[in-house]
């Protein structure tokens, strides 16, 4: 009686088990299990803004402490009487102002859906007070 060979000369153990347990699906799977790892989150830029209302809050006092690359904190203010999509911008405890109304609606909707939206300073200008003092990038990471 002749014995059947389970392993072909060209089939390794990993391929054998893939074919055994997954049947025809084994051929559709990648050869390396490393490619099955989830892709790392991608940084998605939502907007580049100049902080609005800088002159009305703590911006002028905090201006000398601000530097490019610093993170900013964003806080939704859905009950704002003037703008239901309002988002306050902070550096530490200092309120710098707001995300401009022209940019805040899609950002507010993402925040309302529980997405972790982040911001960081791109440029600081003492000469552009008050309207262009702080330029920031607003982004989130895809999952």
Helices and strands as residue ranges (DSSP letters): H 13-22, G 23-28, G 33-36, E 43-50, G 54-56, H 59-62, G 63-65, E 71-76, E 87-91, E 94-98, H 101-112, E 117-124, E 134-141
